[in-house]
Amino acid sequence: MKKELNSLGLNKSPSDTKVVVAMSGGVDSSTVAGIMKKEGYQVLGVTLKLYDDGKEVAKSKQCCSGQDIMDAKRVANKLDINHKILYYQNKFREGVIDNFIDSYLKGETPIPCVQCNRTVKFNDLFSEAKNLNADVLVTGHYVKSITNNNITEMYRAVDENRDQSYFLFNTTREQLNFLRFPLGKYYKHETRKIARELELNVAEKPDSQDICFVPNGDYVSVIEKFRPNSFKKGNIRNMSDKVIGVHEGIVNFTIGQRRGIKVSDKIPLYVIDIIPDKNEIIVGPKDELLKKEIKLKDINFLVDKENFNNEIYVKIRSTGRLIRSKLNLSKNSGKLKLFENEQGISPGQACVFYSKDNLGFKVLGGGWITKN
């Protein structure tokens, strides 16, 4: 007789299913570990040490800090599950921090959380979980995953305000089939309720808000620390190519920025373009930010390309709206035609694709916004 699928979509009993849970020390991943333990799975919690904050306890609202590692250890002890710490500082520096700085130096606006997921979390941790003979790798991301016949598809979370599918578009199909996201069906208040029921010490812990290696959102200080010679003065030009000011370094600017330009005009000025080869900033009125076409590179596909023959929905920033669009593909690059104007579109940002069906908005993949 065929076994019924367990809650992770596998034909095994929970007691025969080995689960690795990525535990960051926050309420979400801690609750996931608790859910897995309560359902009878063999649970191993793994926490990544990603950077050296220079303090035993980080005071800012950052993830993966010293405090978070201690919290994860306490949760593991409370749940009576095995727990290990992986020291990935060098991998994180090379795969995430260096990429982050290089992107700014090229006049882009990077998304380090996508790079972190693509590299250390869903590449190195994926390999580690496989080496541990785990059946699945479970995380606390707010993404809905549906597994049938060992094929997993990713959907936007029920809690749209917490949905993290934008940050996971670069997951490979192999990784996605190995990943599970139990919180995709919950709202945040429900997660905290479960944490309280499990008597976890992190039940009321505030959510992390800062990028882990960017204290208080001050990314410029990070570049100053790692690349102090990156700040070179250059010209600020208007849309008529006239020099109207001088900047202290292109890394201080992002597309769509208004504050901090330090150039006055009759109308508010915004950063329209960044020209790294000339070390120049182009500024102009807000209308110049509007676009209806986006060029994309390094597209990652989570479904067959035939799915892109029809109209799709896209997100061009994590907090952005879904925009109806049509994608014209050329191998792993393409041009995206938006059916509505959008502004503040910056190279280095991600554009994530969705389609809608009776289960919600399915993630089809995504690509990186580029000028060329």
C-alpha positions as CSV (number, residue, x, y, z in Angstrom):
1,M,0.0,0.0,0.0
2,K,1.3,3.4,-0.9
3,K,2.1,5.7,2.0
4,E,0.2,8.9,2.3
5,L,2.2,12.1,1.7
6,N,3.5,13.7,4.9
7,S,3.1,17.5,5.4
8,L,6.3,18.1,3.4
9,G,4.9,16.2,0.3
10,L,7.1,13.1,0.8
11,N,6.0,9.5,0.8
12,K,7.6,8.9,4.2
13,S,6.4,9.0,7.7
14,P,7.7,12.1,9.7
15,S,9.7,9.9,12.0
16,D,11.6,8.5,8.9
17,T,12.1,12.0,7.4
18,K,15.3,13.9,8.2
19,V,14.8,17.7,8.1
20,V,17.5,20.4,8.2
21,V,16.0,23.7,9.4
22,A,17.9,26.9,8.6
23,M,17.7,28.7,12.0
24,S,18.6,32.4,12.0
25,G,17.6,33.0,15.6
26,G,14.5,34.9,14.6
27,V,10.9,34.0,15.4
28,D,10.1,32.7,11.9
29,S,12.8,30.0,11.5
30,S,12.5,29.1,15.2
31,T,8.8,28.5,14.8
32,V,9.4,26.4,11.7
33,A,11.8,24.2,13.7
34,G,9.2,23.9,16.5
35,I,6.5,22.9,13.9
36,M,8.7,20.2,12.4
37,K,9.6,18.8,15.9
38,K,6.0,18.8,16.9
39,E,5.0,16.9,13.8
40,G,7.5,14.2,14.6
41,Y,10.2,14.8,12.0
42,Q,13.9,14.2,12.7
43,V,15.1,17.8,13.0
44,L,18.6,19.2,12.8
45,G,18.9,23.0,13.2
46,V,21.7,24.7,11.4
47,T,22.7,28.3,12.0
48,L,25.1,30.3,9.8
49,K,27.8,32.6,11.1
50,L,28.1,35.0,8.2
51,Y,30.0,38.0,9.3
52,D,32.0,39.3,12.3
53,D,30.2,42.2,13.8
54,G,33.0,42.8,16.3
55,K,30.6,42.5,19.3
56,E,29.3,39.6,21.2
57,V,25.8,41.1,20.9
58,A,24.6,43.2,18.0
59,K,22.3,46.0,19.2
60,S,20.9,47.0,15.8
61,K,18.0,45.1,14.2
62,Q,20.2,43.0,12.0
63,C,19.9,39.3,11.1
64,C,22.6,36.7,11.7
65,S,24.3,38.6,14.5
66,G,25.9,37.2,17.6
67,Q,22.7,37.6,19.6
68,D,20.8,35.7,16.9
69,I,23.2,32.7,17.0
70,M,22.7,32.5,20.8
71,D,18.9,32.7,20.4
72,A,19.0,29.9,17.8
73,K,21.0,27.8,20.3
74,R,18.5,28.4,23.1
75,V,15.6,27.5,20.8
76,A,17.3,24.3,19.8
77,N,17.8,23.4,23.5
78,K,14.2,24.2,24.3
79,L,12.9,22.0,21.4
80,D,15.4,19.3,22.2
81,I,16.8,19.1,18.7
82,N,20.4,18.8,17.5
83,H,22.0,22.1,16.4
84,K,25.2,23.1,14.7
85,I,26.8,26.3,13.6
86,L,28.5,26.7,10.2
87,Y,31.2,29.3,9.9
88,Y,30.7,30.9,6.5
89,Q,32.3,34.3,7.0
90,N,34.7,33.9,4.1
91,K,32.1,32.6,1.7
92,F,29.8,35.4,2.7
93,R,32.5,38.1,2.2
94,E,33.3,36.8,-1.3
95,G,29.7,35.9,-2.4
96,V,27.7,38.8,-0.9
97,I,29.7,41.7,0.6
98,D,32.2,42.0,-2.3
99,N,29.4,41.6,-4.8
100,F,27.4,44.3,-3.0
101,I,30.3,46.8,-3.1
102,D,31.2,46.0,-6.8
103,S,27.6,46.6,-7.8
104,Y,27.6,50.1,-6.3
105,L,30.9,50.9,-8.0
106,K,29.3,50.0,-11.3
107,G,26.4,52.4,-10.7
108,E,23.9,49.7,-9.8
109,T,21.6,49.2,-6.8
110,P,22.3,45.7,-5.4
111,I,20.1,43.3,-3.5
112,P,22.4,41.5,-1.1
113,C,19.6,39.3,0.3
114,V,19.1,37.7,-3.1
115,Q,22.8,37.1,-3.4
116,C,22.9,35.6,0.1
117,N,20.1,33.2,-0.8
118,R,21.7,32.3,-4.1
119,T,25.1,31.7,-2.6
120,V,25.6,30.7,1.0
121,K,22.0,29.8,2.0
122,F,20.7,27.9,-1.0
123,N,24.1,26.7,-2.4
124,D,26.5,26.0,0.4
125,L,23.8,25.2,2.9
126,F,22.0,23.1,0.3
127,S,25.2,21.1,-0.2
128,E,25.6,20.7,3.5
129,A,22.1,19.4,4.0
130,K,22.6,16.9,1.2
131,N,25.9,15.8,2.8
132,L,23.9,15.2,6.0
133,N,21.5,12.9,4.1
134,A,18.6,15.2,4.8
135,D,15.4,14.7,2.9
136,V,14.6,18.4,2.8
137,L,15.9,21.8,3.7
138,V,13.3,23.9,5.5
139,T,13.4,27.7,6.0
140,G,11.3,30.3,7.6
141,H,10.7,32.3,4.5
142,Y,7.2,33.5,3.8
143,V,6.7,31.7,0.5
144,K,4.1,29.1,-0.4
145,S,5.5,26.0,-1.9
146,I,3.4,23.1,-3.3
147,T,5.0,19.8,-4.0
148,N,3.6,17.1,-6.3
149,N,5.5,14.1,-7.7
150,N,8.7,15.5,-6.1
151,I,8.3,18.7,-8.1
152,T,8.0,21.9,-6.0
153,E,6.5,25.1,-7.3
154,M,6.8,28.4,-5.5
155,Y,3.9,30.8,-4.9
156,R,3.5,34.1,-3.3
157,A,2.7,33.8,0.5
158,V,-0.8,34.1,1.9
159,D,0.5,37.0,3.9
160,E,1.3,39.4,1.0
161,N,2.8,42.0,3.4
162,R,5.4,39.4,4.4
163,D,5.8,37.6,1.1
164,Q,9.5,36.9,0.3
165,S,9.2,35.3,-3.1
166,Y,10.9,38.3,-4.7
167,F,14.2,37.3,-2.9
168,L,14.0,33.7,-4.0
169,F,13.6,34.0,-7.7
170,N,17.2,32.9,-8.3
171,T,16.7,29.5,-6.7
172,T,17.5,26.6,-9.1
173,R,14.9,24.0,-9.8
174,E,17.0,21.4,-8.1
175,Q,17.2,23.5,-5.0
176,L,13.5,24.4,-5.1
177,N,12.6,20.7,-5.2
178,F,14.6,20.2,-2.0
179,L,13.3,23.2,-0.2
180,R,10.2,23.6,1.9
181,F,8.6,26.8,3.2
182,P,6.0,25.9,5.9
183,L,5.2,29.5,6.8
184,G,3.8,30.4,3.4
185,K,0.2,29.5,4.6
186,Y,0.4,31.6,7.8
187,Y,0.1,35.3,8.6
188,K,2.8,36.8,10.9
189,H,0.5,37.1,13.9
190,E,-0.3,33.4,13.5
191,T,3.4,32.5,13.5
192,R,4.0,34.5,16.7
193,K,1.0,32.7,18.3
194,I,2.5,29.3,17.4
195,A,5.8,30.5,18.9
196,R,4.1,31.4,22.1
197,E,2.3,28.1,22.3
198,L,5.7,26.4,21.9
199,E,7.0,28.7,24.6
200,L,9.9,29.9,22.5
201,N,12.1,32.7,24.0
202,V,12.0,34.5,20.7
203,A,8.2,34.7,20.4
204,E,8.1,38.5,20.8
205,K,11.5,39.2,19.2
206,P,11.3,42.1,16.8
207,D,11.9,41.4,13.1
208,S,15.3,42.1,11.6
209,Q,15.2,45.3,9.5
210,D,18.7,46.0,8.5
211,I,20.9,44.1,6.1
212,C,23.1,42.1,8.4
213,F,26.4,43.7,7.4
214,V,24.9,47.2,6.9
215,P,24.4,48.7,10.4
216,N,21.4,51.1,10.6
217,G,21.0,51.0,6.8
218,D,24.3,53.0,6.3
219,Y,25.6,51.2,3.2
220,V,28.1,54.0,2.5
221,S,30.0,53.2,5.7
222,V,30.4,49.6,4.6
223,I,32.0,50.7,1.3
224,E,34.2,53.1,3.2
225,K,35.3,50.2,5.5
226,F,36.1,47.7,2.7
227,R,37.0,50.0,-0.2
228,P,38.1,53.3,1.2
229,N,39.5,54.5,-2.1
230,S,36.1,54.2,-3.9
231,F,35.1,57.8,-3.3
232,K,36.1,60.1,-6.2
233,K,34.6,63.4,-7.0
234,G,32.8,63.8,-10.3
235,N,30.4,65.9,-12.3
236,I,26.7,66.2,-11.8
237,R,25.0,66.9,-15.1
238,N,21.4,67.8,-16.0
239,M,19.4,66.4,-18.9
240,S,20.9,69.0,-21.3
241,D,24.4,67.7,-20.5
242,K,25.3,70.8,-18.5
243,V,27.5,70.5,-15.5
244,I,25.5,71.8,-12.5
245,G,27.4,70.4,-9.6
246,V,30.0,68.1,-8.1
247,H,29.4,64.9,-6.2
248,E,31.7,63.1,-3.7
249,G,31.4,59.6,-5.2
250,I,28.8,57.7,-7.3
251,V,28.4,55.2,-4.5
252,N,26.4,57.8,-2.7
253,F,23.6,57.7,-5.2
254,T,20.9,55.4,-6.5
255,I,18.5,55.8,-9.4
256,G,15.4,57.7,-8.3
257,Q,17.1,59.4,-5.3
258,R,16.1,62.9,-4.5
259,R,17.7,63.8,-1.2
260,G,21.4,64.4,-0.9
261,I,22.0,65.6,-4.4
262,K,23.0,69.0,-3.1
263,V,22.1,70.9,-6.3
264,S,19.2,73.3,-6.4
265,D,16.9,74.0,-9.3
266,K,13.4,75.5,-10.0
267,I,12.0,72.0,-9.8
268,P,12.9,69.0,-7.6
269,L,15.8,67.0,-9.1
270,Y,16.1,63.2,-9.0
271,V,19.0,60.9,-10.0
272,I,18.1,59.7,-13.5
273,D,21.2,57.9,-14.4
274,I,24.7,56.9,-13.1
275,I,27.6,56.8,-15.5
276,P,30.4,54.8,-13.8
277,D,32.8,55.0,-16.8
278,K,32.7,58.8,-16.6
279,N,32.1,59.0,-12.8
280,E,29.1,61.2,-13.4
281,I,25.6,61.5,-12.1
282,I,22.7,62.6,-14.3
283,V,19.8,64.4,-12.7
284,G,16.5,65.6,-13.9
285,P,12.7,66.0,-13.2
286,K,10.7,63.1,-11.9
287,D,9.0,62.4,-15.2
288,E,12.4,61.3,-16.6
289,L,12.3,58.3,-14.3
290,L,9.2,56.8,-16.0
291,K,9.8,53.7,-18.1
292,K,7.8,51.1,-20.0
293,E,10.6,48.9,-21.2
294,I,13.2,47.0,-19.2
295,K,16.3,45.1,-20.3
296,L,17.1,41.9,-18.4
297,K,20.1,39.6,-18.2
298,D,20.9,36.3,-16.5
299,I,17.3,35.2,-16.3
300,N,16.6,32.2,-14.1
301,F,13.7,30.0,-15.1
302,L,11.7,28.0,-12.5
303,V,9.2,26.8,-15.2
304,D,9.4,25.9,-18.9
305,K,9.9,28.9,-21.2
306,E,6.6,28.2,-22.9
307,N,5.0,29.8,-19.8
308,F,6.3,33.2,-21.1
309,N,4.3,33.1,-24.3
310,N,1.4,34.8,-22.6
311,E,1.1,37.9,-20.4
312,I,2.8,37.7,-17.1
313,Y,3.0,39.9,-13.9
314,V,6.3,41.3,-12.7
315,K,7.8,42.9,-9.6
316,I,10.7,45.3,-10.0
317,R,11.3,45.9,-6.3
318,S,10.6,43.8,-3.2
319,T,7.9,46.2,-1.9
320,G,6.6,47.0,-5.4
321,R,3.3,46.2,-7.0
322,L,2.6,43.5,-9.6
323,I,2.6,45.0,-13.1
324,R,1.1,43.3,-16.2
325,S,3.8,42.8,-18.8
326,K,5.0,40.9,-21.8
327,L,8.5,39.3,-22.0
328,N,10.4,38.8,-25.2
329,L,13.1,36.2,-24.6
330,S,16.5,35.8,-26.2
331,K,18.2,32.8,-24.5
332,N,18.8,34.0,-20.9
333,S,18.2,37.7,-21.5
334,G,15.2,39.6,-22.7
335,K,13.2,42.8,-23.0
336,L,10.2,43.4,-20.8
337,K,7.3,45.6,-22.0
338,L,5.3,47.0,-19.1
339,F,1.6,47.7,-19.6
340,E,1.9,50.5,-17.1
341,N,4.5,53.2,-16.5
342,E,6.9,52.6,-13.6
343,Q,9.7,54.7,-12.1
344,G,12.9,54.3,-10.2
345,I,14.0,51.3,-12.3
346,S,17.7,50.7,-11.5
347,P,20.3,48.4,-12.9
348,G,21.3,45.8,-10.3
349,Q,17.8,45.3,-9.1
350,A,15.8,42.1,-9.7
351,C,12.7,41.7,-11.9
352,V,10.7,38.7,-10.8
353,F,8.0,37.0,-12.9
354,Y,4.6,35.7,-11.8
355,S,1.6,34.1,-13.3
356,K,-1.8,33.7,-11.7
357,D,-3.8,30.5,-11.4
358,N,-6.3,29.0,-8.9
359,L,-3.6,28.6,-6.3
360,G,-2.4,32.2,-6.4
361,F,0.6,33.9,-8.0
362,K,3.2,31.4,-9.0
363,V,6.8,32.4,-9.3
364,L,8.1,31.7,-12.8
365,G,11.6,33.0,-12.3
366,G,13.3,36.3,-12.8
367,G,16.3,38.3,-14.1
368,W,18.6,41.2,-13.4
369,I,17.8,44.7,-14.7
370,T,20.6,46.0,-16.9
371,K,21.3,49.0,-19.1
372,N,22.7,47.0,-22.0
